[in-house]
């Protein structure tokens, strides 16, 4: 009991107060938010059923340049309905994720309404992750409102989506519009390797209802109001995610114009991650431009990965919070924080060109170590993270430029996309007159809040450098080699 009282006193000291010293969105963020799709999302957690009721209103303007007669929402949770389709059922991670046996997760749809009228809807894939909604012809520039009422039944699964004991890990549970590209909506499957999630920046307004005993961590920096609901917003973001737990303690600090919230099972762990996040934000803001959002959240979760990035939020594997793994925790947080620039701020095709966010973030993590701890530490880490993968025997013809469905496991994916992909950025550092960091800063400034194809990346690299570097990219990204 004494321990509980001491913990309560400490937790109250560190808990963020509602509306305490709010940081207003920057002018750049407000400008980026203009004209985007608006998601108003109300969520209610039922911890008895392990379900999440989601009522959302989507204000959508047709910016495709073509008339549309359908919209497609990605309903990723449905992939967890069967063992055959679940991304967490990959043999490499099955026992870690389904530690208590397979558990199904799925979405139940109650209402789909367009501009006040119920409309037809159907799934386009066997896994039911692509929901097509029929709408009257929507001309370019016209706007409409889609209302969706669903219940998400969550799997008991240690993954980015699911629950473990009294902690809910809610990544990719809110249905989002797909990317419209080359005259069609993208229908990429939920690959068990990599991150198949593609979405444009949008504005999110969230309201969360949950039992009093839980603490929420969210991209949208939720604050508790007098009515007991938690509310928050996030502008110009590709997605929002949240984690809800009975166990969370929270440490809070400020880095520049950003509040950082760190949630973990222990206050020491939360403070340690907070300190690492501060250093990462400071380093990357200096290298690649200001972090765009008023808040940044880290939360410890139970899953078999180091970390998982979302705009404004990173999930971090709880095993890394052990004192004996504090150095690795710092590297995980540095890599995931780099994703706030390369995936979050500058979007790319994570299905076809996963190197474009993973390799850039891995390179940025190496630069973080160099800036913080010097050349010797950088060289030691480079050997393990880049030089060693360059010497590995990789089966088949896998390259950093391979799409994610070419990879059957995380080991090869990590070595090829992260390690060999980062080798390209290190090679560019030797060639570019002002180095790779100057290029990435210019790249971020030009394409902030945009979605960048590989062709656009290469064209900007040529424009920035004044050189045709396509042979180098072909060599590093598309050429398979082995010893």
C-alpha positions in Angstrom: 0.0 0.0 0.0 2.8 2.4 0.8 4.4 1.7 -2.5 1.1 2.4 -4.2 0.7 5.7 -2.5 4.3 6.8 -3.3 3.7 5.8 -7.0 0.5 7.8 -7.1 2.2 10.9 -5.8 5.0 10.6 -8.4 2.5 9.8 -11.2 0.4 12.9 -10.3 3.5 15.0 -10.5 4.3 13.8 -14.0 0.9 13.5 -15.5 0.2 16.2 -18.2 -2.4 18.7 -17.0 -5.3 19.6 -19.3 -4.5 22.6 -21.4 -1.2 23.2 -19.6 1.0 25.6 -21.6 -0.5 24.7 -24.9 1.8 25.1 -28.0 0.0 26.6 -30.9 0.4 24.9 -34.3 3.1 26.6 -36.4 2.2 28.8 -39.4 3.6 26.1 -41.7 1.4 23.4 -40.1 -1.7 25.6 -40.4 -0.9 26.3 -44.0 -0.4 22.6 -44.7 -3.8 21.8 -43.1 -5.8 24.0 -45.5 -8.1 22.1 -47.8 -7.2 18.6 -46.5 -9.6 15.8 -45.8 -11.1 16.1 -42.3 -11.6 13.1 -40.0 -13.8 13.7 -36.9 -13.5 10.5 -34.9 -15.3 9.4 -31.7 -13.9 6.3 -30.0 -15.3 4.3 -27.1 -13.3 1.5 -25.4 -15.2 -1.4 -24.0 -12.7 -3.3 -22.0 -15.1 -6.1 -21.2 -15.6 -7.0 -24.8 -12.1 -5.8 -25.9 -13.8 -3.7 -28.5 -13.6 -0.2 -29.8 -16.7 1.6 -31.1 -15.7 4.1 -33.8 -18.0 6.7 -35.2 -16.4 8.9 -37.8 -17.3 11.7 -40.2 -15.0 12.3 -43.1 -15.1 15.6 -45.0 -13.5 14.8 -48.4 -12.7 17.0 -51.3 -11.9 15.4 -54.7 -8.4 16.5 -55.5 -7.7 13.6 -58.0 -8.5 15.7 -61.1 -11.0 13.0 -62.1 -14.7 12.4 -61.4 -15.1 9.8 -58.7 -18.0 7.3 -58.2 -16.5 5.4 -55.3 -14.2 5.9 -52.3 -12.0 3.2 -50.8 -11.3 3.0 -47.1 -8.6 0.7 -45.8 -10.0 -1.4 -43.0 -6.8 -3.1 -41.9 -8.2 -4.7 -38.7 -10.1 -7.3 -40.8 -6.7 -8.9 -41.8 -6.6 -10.3 -38.2 -9.9 -12.2 -38.6 -8.3 -15.4 -39.7 -5.0 -17.1 -39.0 -4.3 -17.4 -42.8 -4.6 -13.6 -43.4 -3.2 -12.2 -40.1 0.1 -10.3 -40.5 1.0 -11.4 -36.9 0.8 -15.1 -37.9 4.1 -15.0 -39.7 6.0 -18.1 -38.4 8.9 -15.9 -37.4 6.8 -14.0 -34.8 3.7 -16.1 -34.3 4.5 -17.4 -30.8 5.6 -13.9 -29.6 2.4 -12.3 -31.0 -0.2 -15.0 -30.3 1.4 -16.1 -26.9 -2.0 -17.5 -25.8 -3.0 -19.0 -29.1 -4.6 -17.4 -32.1 -7.2 -14.7 -31.5 -9.4 -13.1 -34.1 -9.9 -9.4 -34.7 -12.4 -7.9 -37.1 -14.6 -4.9 -38.0 -18.4 -4.8 -37.9 -20.0 -2.1 -40.0 -23.3 -0.6 -39.0 -23.8 2.6 -41.1 -22.2 4.0 -44.2 -23.8 7.4 -45.2 -22.8 9.8 -47.9 -24.2 13.4 -47.7 -27.0 12.2 -45.5 -28.0 9.1 -47.6 -27.1 5.5 -46.9 -25.0 4.1 -49.7 -23.9 0.7 -50.9 -20.6 -0.7 -49.9 -18.6 -3.8 -50.4 -15.2 -5.3 -49.8 -12.9 -5.6 -52.8 -10.5 -8.2 -51.4 -10.9 -11.6 -49.7 -9.3 -10.3 -46.5 -11.8 -7.4 -46.3 -9.1 -4.7 -45.9 -10.4 -2.5 -48.9 -13.9 -1.2 -48.4 -15.4 0.3 -51.6 -18.2 2.9 -51.0 -20.5 3.8 -54.0 -21.2 7.6 -54.2 -22.9 9.8 -56.7 -20.4 11.2 -59.2 -18.1 13.6 -57.3 -16.5 16.1 -59.7 -13.0 17.4 -59.2 -13.0 20.1 -56.6 -16.3 19.1 -55.1 -16.6 18.1 -51.5 -18.8 15.6 -49.7 -19.3 14.0 -46.2 -18.9 10.3 -45.4 -20.2 9.0 -42.1 -19.1 5.6 -40.9 -20.2 3.7 -37.7 -18.3 0.6 -36.8 -17.2 -1.6 -33.9 -13.7 -3.0 -33.9 -13.3 -6.3 -32.0 -9.6 -6.5 -31.1 -7.4 -9.6 -31.2 -5.5 -10.7 -28.1 -2.2 -10.2 -29.8 1.2 -8.6 -29.0 1.3 -6.6 -32.2 0.8 -3.0 -33.3 -2.9 -3.8 -33.3 -4.4 -5.8 -30.4 -4.4 -6.0 -26.6 -2.1 -7.6 -24.1 -3.5 -7.8 -20.5 -4.7 -4.3 -19.7 -2.9 -2.5 -22.6 -4.5 -1.8 -25.9 -2.2 -1.1 -28.9 -4.3 0.7 -31.5 -2.3 1.2 -34.6 -4.2 1.2 -38.0 -7.6 0.7 -36.4 -9.3 3.8 -37.8 -10.5 3.3 -41.4 -8.7 5.8 -43.6 -9.0 6.7 -47.3 -6.6 4.9 -49.6 -4.3 6.6 -52.1 -5.8 7.4 -55.5 -3.1 6.8 -58.1 -3.0 6.4 -61.8 -6.8 6.4 -62.1 -7.5 3.9 -59.4 -7.5 3.4 -55.6 -4.5 1.5 -54.2 -5.5 -2.0 -53.0 -2.2 -3.3 -51.6 -2.5 -6.3 -49.3 -1.5 -6.3 -45.6 2.0 -7.7 -46.0 3.4 -9.4 -42.8 6.7 -7.7 -43.5 7.2 -4.0 -43.7 4.5 -1.3 -43.5 1.9 -1.4 -46.3 0.0 1.7 -45.1 -0.4 4.5 -47.6 -2.4 7.7 -46.9 -2.4 11.4 -47.7 -2.0 14.0 -45.0 -5.4 14.9 -43.3 -6.7 16.7 -40.3 -7.9 14.6 -37.3 -10.1 15.6 -34.4 -10.5 12.8 -31.8 -12.8 12.2 -28.9 -12.1 9.2 -26.7 -14.4 7.7 -24.0 -12.9 4.9 -21.8 -13.0 3.6 -18.2 -11.5 5.9 -15.7 -8.8 3.5 -14.7 -7.0 3.8 -18.1 -4.4 6.3 -19.4 -4.3 7.1 -23.1 -1.3 7.9 -25.2 -2.2 9.3 -28.6 -0.8 11.0 -31.7 -3.4 13.8 -31.2 -2.2 14.7 -27.6 -5.5 14.0 -25.9 -6.5 16.1 -23.0 -9.2 15.2 -20.4 -12.2 17.6 -20.3 -14.7 18.2 -17.5 -17.2 15.8 -19.1 -14.7 12.9 -18.7 -13.9 12.6 -22.4 -10.4 13.0 -23.8 -10.2 15.3 -26.8 -7.4 16.3 -29.2 -6.5 17.2 -32.7 -3.7 16.6 -35.2 -3.3 18.6 -38.3 -1.8 17.6 -41.6 -0.9 14.0 -40.5 -1.0 10.7 -42.4 -2.6 8.7 -39.6 -3.3 8.7 -35.9 -2.6 5.9 -33.4 -3.1 5.4 -29.7 -2.3 3.1 -26.9 -4.4 2.8 -23.8 -3.2 1.1 -20.6 -4.0 0.7 -16.9 -0.3 0.5 -16.2 1.1 3.7 -17.9 3.1 6.2 -16.0 4.0 9.4 -17.9 7.0 11.7 -18.0 6.6 15.0 -19.8 9.2 17.5 -21.1 9.6 20.2 -23.7 12.0 20.4 -26.6 11.8 23.6 -28.5 8.3 24.1 -29.6 7.2 20.6 -28.9 5.8 18.9 -25.8 7.1 15.3 -25.5 5.0 12.7 -23.6 6.6 9.4 -22.6 4.5 6.5 -21.4 5.9 3.4 -19.8 5.2 0.8 -17.1 7.7 2.5 -14.8 8.5 6.1 -14.2 12.2 5.5 -14.7 11.6 4.0 -18.1 9.3 6.8 -19.1 12.0 9.4 -18.1 14.7 7.5 -19.9 12.8 7.4 -23.1 11.8 11.1 -22.7 15.4 12.1 -22.5 16.3 10.0 -25.6 13.4 11.6 -27.5 14.5 15.1 -26.6 18.0 14.4 -27.9 16.6 12.9 -31.1 14.2 15.8 -31.8 16.9 18.3 -31.2 19.4 16.5 -33.5 17.0 15.9 -36.4 15.4 19.3 -36.2 18.9 20.8 -36.6 19.8 18.5 -39.5 16.5 18.3 -41.4 14.3 21.2 -40.3 11.8 21.7 -37.5 9.7 18.9 -36.2 6.2 19.9 -37.5 3.8 19.1 -34.7 3.2 20.6 -31.2 3.5 17.3 -29.5 5.4 14.0 -29.8 4.4 10.8 -27.9 6.3 7.6 -27.1 4.7 4.6 -25.5 6.0 1.2 -24.4 4.1 -1.7 -25.8 4.4 -5.5 -25.9 5.4 -6.6 -29.4 8.3 -8.4 -31.0 9.7 -5.3 -32.8 12.0 -2.5 -31.7 9.6 0.2 -32.6 6.7 1.2 -34.9 6.2 4.8 -36.1 3.1 6.8 -36.6 2.8 10.6 -37.1 3.4 12.2 -33.7 3.7 8.8 -31.9 6.1 5.9 -31.7 5.4 2.5 -30.1 8.5 1.1 -28.6 9.0 -2.5 -27.5 8.9 -2.7 -23.7 11.9 -5.1 -23.5 14.1 -2.2 -24.5 13.2 -0.2 -21.4 15.3 -2.5 -19.2 18.3 -0.7 -17.7 20.6 -3.2 -19.4 19.3 -2.3 -22.9 19.2 1.5 -22.5 21.8 2.0 -25.3 19.6 0.0 -27.7 16.5 1.9 -26.5 18.2 5.1 -27.5 18.9 3.8 -31.0 15.4 2.5 -31.4 14.0 5.9 -30.4 16.4 7.7 -32.7 15.4 5.6 -35.7 11.6 5.8 -35.0 11.9 9.6 -34.4 13.7 10.0 -37.8 10.5 8.5 -39.3 8.7 11.7 -38.2 10.6 13.3 -41.1 10.9 10.3 -43.5 7.4 8.8 -43.7 5.5 11.3 -41.6 6.5 14.7 -42.9 7.7 13.5 -46.4 5.5 10.5 -47.4 6.6 7.8 -49.8 5.4 4.5 -51.2 6.2 2.1 -48.4 5.0 -0.9 -50.4 7.0 -0.5 -53.6 9.9 1.6 -52.2 10.2 0.9 -48.5 13.9 2.0 -48.6 12.6 5.6 -49.2 11.6 5.9 -45.5 13.5 3.0 -43.8 16.9 3.6 -45.3 16.6 7.3 -44.8 15.7 6.8 -41.2 18.5 4.3 -40.6 21.0 6.8 -42.1 19.6 9.6 -39.9 20.0 7.3 -36.9 23.7 6.8 -37.8 24.1 10.6 -38.1 22.5 11.0 -34.7 25.1 8.8 -33.2 27.9 10.7 -34.9 26.5 14.0 -33.8 26.0 12.9 -30.2 28.9 10.5 -29.6 31.5 11.2 -32.2 33.2 9.5 -35.1 34.4 6.4 -33.3 30.9 5.5 -32.1 29.5 6.2 -35.6 32.1 3.9 -37.3 31.4 1.1 -34.8 27.7 1.3 -35.4 28.2 1.6 -39.1 30.0 -1.7 -39.1 27.2 -3.6 -37.5 24.3 -1.8 -39.2 25.7 -1.2 -42.7 29.0 -2.9 -43.5 28.0 -6.3 -42.1 24.7 -6.4 -44.1 26.6 -5.5 -47.2 28.6 -8.7 -46.7 25.7 -11.0 -45.9 24.7 -13.8 -48.2 21.1 -12.9 -49.1 19.0 -15.5 -50.9 17.4 -14.9 -54.3 17.5 -11.5 -55.9 16.4 -9.2 -53.0 17.5 -5.6 -53.2 16.7 -2.5 -51.3 14.5 -1.5 -54.2 12.4 -4.7 -54.0 8.7 -4.3 -53.0 7.8 -5.6 -49.5 5.9 -8.6 -50.8 9.3 -10.0 -52.1 10.4 -10.5 -48.5 9.4 -13.6 -46.6 10.9 -12.6 -43.2 12.2 -9.7 -41.1 15.9 -10.7 -41.1 16.4 -10.3 -44.8 14.2 -7.3 -44.9 16.2 -5.6 -42.2 19.6 -6.4 -43.7 18.6 -5.4 -47.3 16.3 -2.4 -46.9 17.7 -0.9 -43.7 21.4 -1.8 -44.0 22.1 -1.9 -47.7 19.6 0.9 -48.2 21.5 3.1 -45.7 24.7 2.3 -47.6 23.3 4.3 -50.6 22.9 7.4 -48.4 26.5 7.0 -47.0 27.8 6.7 -50.6 25.9 9.9 -51.5 27.6 11.6 -48.6 30.9 11.0 -50.3 29.7 12.4 -53.6 27.4 15.3 -52.9 29.3 18.6 -52.5 27.5 19.5 -49.3 26.8 15.9 -48.2 23.6 13.8 -47.7 22.3 15.9 -44.8 22.1 19.0 -46.9 20.2 17.1 -49.6 17.8 15.6 -47.1 17.1 19.0 -45.6 16.3 20.4 -49.0 14.3 17.3 -49.8 12.2 17.8 -46.6 11.7 21.5 -47.3 10.5 20.9 -50.8 8.2 17.9 -50.2 6.9 18.5 -46.7 3.4 17.1 -46.2 3.6 15.6 -49.7 3.8 12.0 -51.1 7.0 11.5 -53.1 7.5 8.8 -55.7 10.9 7.2 -56.4 11.0 9.0 -59.7 10.5 12.4 -58.0 13.2 11.5 -55.4 15.7 10.8 -58.2 14.7 13.9 -60.2 15.2 16.1 -57.1 18.5 14.4 -56.4 19.7 15.3 -59.9 18.4 18.8 -59.6 20.0 19.3 -56.2 23.4 17.8 -57.1 23.6 18.9 -60.7 24.7 15.3 -61.5 23.0 12.2 -63.0 23.3 9.8 -60.2 20.8 7.2 -61.6 23.6 4.6 -62.2 24.6 4.8 -58.5 21.0 4.4 -57.4 20.5 1.5 -59.8 23.7 -0.2 -58.4 22.6 0.2 -54.8 18.9 -0.2 -55.0 18.2 -2.6 -57.8 21.3 -4.8 -58.2 21.4 -8.1 -56.4 24.8 -9.3 -55.3 26.3 -12.0 -53.1 29.8 -13.0 -52.0 
